[in-house]
Amino acid sequence: MKILITTDTYYPITNGVVISTDTLYNQLKLRGHDVRILTLSNEGKGYTSGDVYYLSAGSVNVYPQAKIIKPTRSKIISEIIQWRPEIIHSQTEFSTMVMAKYIKRKLKIPQVHTYHTMYEDYLKYFLKGRVLKKNAMAKITRILLNSFDIVIAPTEKVKRLLASYKVSTDIIEVIPTGIDIGKFQNTVSSVERETILLKYGMNSKDNVLIYIGRIGEEKNIEELLYLFNKAHMEISNLKFLIVGGGPYLDNLIAIVDELNLNDSVKFTGMVNSNIIYKYYKIGTIFVTASKSESQGLTYLEALASGCPVLCRWDPCIEGLIIDGNTGFSYNDGDEFMKDLKKLLYNEKLRTTIKENSIEIANKYSKENFGLRVVDIYKKAIEKDLQNKRNKSIK
């Protein structure tokens, strides 16, 4: 099958959409499909590298790292049309979606779309929230998504949101993004673990809370800092390691200074994705207070690593973070403290949760993800053929 994947963001940028897109690309290639990616250039000019087409693009001050296609004729689009993909799978809603729709019309082929981002939580980034409001975003999303053959939602939470936007539920399929289970189950030696901890002024005797992910305001990390501030007064040897980079980093550093937590809270900055699994292994507990996740790949990565999860309750964790089984979720500070102490003071419970976590994470493998998406492609192609037959009869 010839498959074109379109996305506004791709490596060297790293985020959930990029990771999901790359995972899908590799799984499709392993199954013998001819797959190419259409994305925006980080270098300004358009070019092709292997299976990836980079369209000429420029930065735009709409939201962090945003790019927009330059209004010029592109030989790349002509090359793609000559290649004649059988189906398009778009991953983002902006520049490359416009190109995807153009190619779809020219070739009269089906298009599948994955809705990755809960834009309600990011509207403040779009022109500082002055233009797009929630109702407008819902209307735009409805118009865009109802034009596709099938829409993939990574969780039931996202499907319910799209249904509230009046996107037809007949076209929505729930398929969580898969992860490389084996990578996160790699072992890390005690010497290597100690070396990483010492780098940040910690050691193996410390109880290390760890957050891994984008450092954005919508991730609600400052809530974790205030909860940690209370917890470390009651619990000895408690440390907090915040792994990642993003636009809210300076704000968090200021809060740490204000709370006088510089000895207990450390920031790593960006960490290479090839070694990120080691950081889950050094954590005693993975913590997050985000309520903006469409799926939350870091939750899955923590589970696959056997690192107990303590997170704020959010619909995206339904069936994933089960209290006392695969971790704990909290709704307020009192629940956070109660669950934190359960995990820290009960080694047997942590061991049970680790075993259960690894078992449930296996259901979210990249292999299962690839298989399920291919089934969606076949369904979309069959649906498109049926629609064409019906039109020919009329």
Secondary structure as GFF3:
##gff-version 3
##sequence-region A 1 394
A	DSSP	beta_strand	2	6	.	.	.	ID=ss1
A	DSSP	alpha_helix	16	30	.	.	.	ID=ss2
A	DSSP	beta_strand	34	40	.	.	.	ID=ss3
A	DSSP	beta_strand	47	49	.	.	.	ID=ss4
A	DSSP	beta_strand	52	55	.	.	.	ID=ss5
A	DSSP	beta_strand	57	59	.	.	.	ID=ss6
A	DSSP	beta_strand	67	69	.	.	.	ID=ss7
A	DSSP	alpha_helix	75	83	.	.	.	ID=ss8
A	DSSP	beta_strand	87	90	.	.	.	ID=ss9
A	DSSP	alpha_helix	95	107	.	.	.	ID=ss10
A	DSSP	beta_strand	111	114	.	.	.	ID=ss11
A	DSSP	three_ten_helix	119	121	.	.	.	ID=ss12
A	DSSP	three_ten_helix	123	125	.	.	.	ID=ss13
A	DSSP	three_ten_helix	127	129	.	.	.	ID=ss14
A	DSSP	alpha_helix	134	145	.	.	.	ID=ss15
A	DSSP	beta_strand	150	153	.	.	.	ID=ss16
A	DSSP	alpha_helix	156	164	.	.	.	ID=ss17
A	DSSP	three_ten_helix	169	171	.	.	.	ID=ss18
A	DSSP	beta_strand	172	174	.	.	.	ID=ss19
A	DSSP	alpha_helix	181	184	.	.	.	ID=ss20
A	DSSP	alpha_helix	190	199	.	.	.	ID=ss21
A	DSSP	beta_strand	207	212	.	.	.	ID=ss22
A	DSSP	three_ten_helix	217	219	.	.	.	ID=ss23
A	DSSP	alpha_helix	221	234	.	.	.	ID=ss24
A	DSSP	beta_strand	238	243	.	.	.	ID=ss25
A	DSSP	alpha_helix	249	258	.	.	.	ID=ss26
A	DSSP	beta_strand	265	269	.	.	.	ID=ss27
A	DSSP	alpha_helix	276	282	.	.	.	ID=ss28
A	DSSP	beta_strand	285	288	.	.	.	ID=ss29
A	DSSP	alpha_helix	297	305	.	.	.	ID=ss30
A	DSSP	beta_strand	309	312	.	.	.	ID=ss31
A	DSSP	three_ten_helix	315	317	.	.	.	ID=ss32
A	DSSP	beta_strand	327	330	.	.	.	ID=ss33
A	DSSP	alpha_helix	333	345	.	.	.	ID=ss34
A	DSSP	alpha_helix	347	361	.	.	.	ID=ss35
A	DSSP	three_ten_helix	362	364	.	.	.	ID=ss36
A	DSSP	alpha_helix	366	393	.	.	.	ID=ss37
###
